[in-house]
């Protein structure tokens, strides 16, 4: 098993609609994003194991409580992130940028959040209004494409051509 510093992560965008997410500590900077994702957010300053009942994931900003929360969450098979303590994380959070339906995520696998943020800002400056509009248009026509192109390969090729024409 690789050390925490060598860990490769599986990256996914998670639908938190209606899912219970427990936040331990002061995480005002994370609350808006969690609520925008539809999470049922429970915030607590002091940890009690019962807070994890029916939880789907937990975020901990109070590192003094992190080891206990991580241990309990792991035992219950609940995803847990203790801010700035990679060895107490079953998931990490990338640096994000949103523009309409486009989400840019950059991670250094926990090696340097500052570098991830710098790269995010650099890449985000490349995403313009035209990309946002194209993403909205492609979302709009997606059902039609799925109905009229029967294989994954046909759909992929159609969308690739559409993107290339629009951005060339």
C-alpha positions in Angstrom: 0.0 0.0 0.0 1.5 3.4 -1.0 2.2 6.0 1.7 -0.2 9.0 2.0 2.3 11.1 0.0 2.2 8.6 -2.9 -1.5 8.0 -2.8 -3.4 8.2 -6.1 -7.1 9.2 -5.7 -10.1 8.3 -7.8 -11.7 11.6 -8.8 -15.5 11.9 -8.9 -18.2 14.5 -8.7 -20.6 13.5 -6.1 -24.4 14.1 -6.0 -25.1 15.0 -2.4 -28.8 15.7 -2.9 -30.5 14.8 0.4 -27.4 13.2 1.8 -26.5 14.0 5.4 -23.1 15.7 5.6 -21.7 16.4 9.1 -19.2 19.3 9.5 -17.2 19.4 12.7 -15.7 22.8 13.5 -15.8 26.1 11.8 -16.3 25.5 8.1 -18.2 28.5 6.8 -16.1 28.4 3.6 -17.4 24.9 2.8 -21.1 25.3 3.8 -22.2 27.2 0.7 -20.8 24.6 -1.7 -22.3 21.7 0.3 -25.7 23.3 0.4 -25.5 24.2 -3.3 -24.9 20.5 -4.0 -28.1 19.7 -2.1 -26.5 18.2 1.0 -28.5 18.1 4.3 -25.7 19.8 6.3 -25.3 19.3 10.1 -22.8 21.6 11.7 -21.3 20.9 15.2 -18.6 22.5 17.2 -18.3 19.5 19.5 -18.2 16.0 18.1 -20.4 13.2 19.5 -20.5 9.8 17.7 -24.3 10.0 17.3 -23.7 12.9 14.8 -22.6 10.2 12.4 -25.9 8.4 12.5 -27.1 8.2 8.9 -24.2 10.4 7.7 -22.9 10.0 4.2 -19.7 12.0 4.7 -18.0 14.1 7.3 -15.7 17.1 7.1 -13.6 18.1 10.1 -11.9 21.5 10.4 -11.1 21.1 14.1 -8.0 19.0 13.9 -8.0 18.4 17.7 -11.1 16.3 17.2 -10.0 14.8 13.9 -8.4 11.5 14.9 -11.5 10.5 17.0 -14.0 11.5 14.2 -11.9 9.8 11.5 -11.7 6.6 13.6 -15.4 6.5 14.1 -16.2 7.4 10.5 -13.9 4.7 9.2 -15.5 2.1 11.4 -18.9 3.1 10.1 -17.7 3.3 6.4 -18.4 7.0 6.2 -16.2 9.1 4.0 -14.2 11.5 6.2 -11.9 14.5 5.5 -9.9 16.1 8.3 -8.6 19.4 6.9 -4.8 19.4 6.4 -4.3 15.9 7.9 -4.0 13.6 4.8 -3.6 10.5 6.9 -7.0 11.2 8.4 -8.8 11.5 5.1 -10.7 8.9 3.1 -11.2 11.6 0.5 -9.5 14.9 -0.3 -10.9 18.1 -1.8 -9.5 19.6 -5.0 -9.2 23.3 -5.7 -12.4 24.1 -7.6 -13.6 26.7 -10.1 -17.2 26.8 -11.4 -18.4 28.6 -14.5 -22.0 27.6 -15.3 -22.1 23.9 -15.9 -18.3 23.6 -16.1 -16.4 22.6 -13.0 -12.6 22.6 -13.0 -10.9 20.6 -10.3 -7.2 20.5 -9.6 -5.5 18.3 -7.1 -1.9 17.7 -6.1 -3.0 14.6 -4.1 -2.6 16.6 -0.9 1.1 17.6 -1.6 0.4 21.3 -1.9 -3.0 23.0 -1.7 -1.2 26.3 -2.6 0.0 24.8 -5.9 -3.4 23.3 -6.7 -5.0 26.7 -6.1 -2.4 28.5 -8.3 -2.9 26.0 -11.1 -6.7 26.2 -10.7 -6.6 30.0 -11.1 -4.3 29.7 -14.2 -6.5 27.1 -15.9 -9.7 28.9 -14.9 -8.6 32.0 -16.8 -8.8 29.9 -20.0 -12.5 29.1 -19.5 -14.6 31.8 -21.2 -18.2 32.7 -21.9 -18.1 30.7 -25.1 -17.2 27.5 -23.2 -20.0 28.0 -20.8 -22.5 28.6 -23.6 -21.2 25.5 -25.5 -21.6 23.3 -22.4 -25.2 24.6 -22.0 -26.0 23.8 -25.6 -24.4 20.3 -25.4 -26.5 19.6 -22.3 -29.6 20.7 -24.1 -29.1 18.4 -27.1 -27.8 15.4 -25.1 -31.2 13.6 -25.0 -31.6 14.0 -28.8 -28.1 12.7 -29.4 -28.7 9.7 -27.1 -31.9 9.0 -29.0 -30.4 9.3 -32.5 -26.9 7.8 -32.0 -27.2 4.3 -30.7 -23.6 3.5 -29.6 -21.3 5.2 -27.2 -18.7 5.5 -29.9 -21.1 7.3 -32.3 -22.2 9.7 -29.5 -18.6 10.4 -28.5 -17.5 11.1 -32.1 -20.6 13.4 -32.6 -19.8 15.4 -29.5 -16.0 15.6 -30.3 -16.8 17.0 -33.8 -19.3 19.4 -32.4 -16.8 20.8 -29.8 -14.0 21.0 -32.3 -16.2 22.9 -34.8 -17.4 25.3 -32.1 -14.0 26.1 -30.7 -11.9 26.1 -33.8 
